[in-house]
Amino acid sequence: MCSSDLTSSSTVKNFVQAVTEQNRHPLTESIGEAKLVAIGPITAETAEQFGLRLETVATEHTIPGLVTALEETFKNEAQHG
């Protein structure tokens, strides 16, 4: 499993730019099964504007909150396959 932690709207924009410059496939195909987690609602909104599907948005909009959200995502994945 792999993930990408989106910590700001500019991170989303740079992530999208980097992925699309490196690949000839559509953005969502290039990302594949990566789990995307946003630090907060503004970052999530930016990600959704680019058509990215988020696994979750951190409840606490801090780096520790983002880590907790990521841990919960992978824990749920492990439990439910």
C-alpha positions in Angstrom: 0.0 0.0 0.0 1.2 3.5 -0.6 -0.2 6.9 0.3 0.2 10.5 -0.3 -0.4 13.0 2.5 -1.9 16.3 1.2 -1.0 19.1 3.6 -2.1 22.2 1.7 -3.8 23.3 -1.5 -0.4 24.1 -3.0 0.8 20.6 -2.1 -2.2 19.2 -4.1 -1.4 21.5 -7.1 2.3 20.5 -7.1 1.4 16.8 -6.6 -0.9 16.9 -9.6 1.7 18.8 -11.7 4.4 16.3 -10.8 2.3 13.2 -11.5 1.0 14.5 -14.9 4.4 15.6 -16.0 5.9 12.2 -15.2 3.2 10.1 -16.8 1.3 9.9 -20.1 -1.7 8.3 -18.4 -4.7 10.2 -16.9 -4.1 11.5 -13.4 -6.3 9.0 -11.6 -4.8 6.1 -13.5 -1.3 7.3 -12.7 -2.1 7.4 -9.0 -3.5 3.9 -9.1 -4.5 2.5 -5.7 -2.6 5.1 -3.6 -4.4 6.3 -0.5 -4.8 10.1 -0.5 -5.4 11.8 2.9 -6.0 15.5 3.3 -5.1 17.6 6.3 -8.3 19.6 6.2 -11.4 20.6 4.3 -9.8 23.4 2.2 -7.1 21.0 1.0 -9.8 18.3 0.4 -11.8 20.8 -1.7 -8.7 21.5 -3.9 -8.0 17.8 -4.3 -11.6 17.2 -5.4 -11.4 20.0 -7.9 -8.6 18.0 -9.6 -10.8 14.9 -9.5 -8.7 13.2 -6.8 -10.5 10.7 -4.6 -9.6 11.0 -0.9 -9.7 8.2 1.6 -10.3 10.6 4.4 -9.8 14.1 5.8 -8.0 14.5 9.1 -10.4 15.5 11.9 -7.7 17.5 13.7 -6.1 19.7 11.0 -2.5 19.3 12.1 0.4 17.0 11.2 -0.4 14.7 14.2 -4.0 14.7 13.1 -3.0 13.8 9.5 -0.8 10.9 10.9 -3.8 9.6 12.9 -6.1 9.7 9.9 -3.5 7.8 7.8 -3.0 5.2 10.6 -6.8 4.7 10.7 -7.0 4.4 7.0 -4.4 1.6 6.9 -5.8 -0.1 10.0 -9.3 -0.2 8.3 -7.7 -1.5 5.1 -5.9 -4.3 7.0 -9.1 -5.3 8.8 -11.4 -5.2 5.7 -8.9 -6.3 3.0 
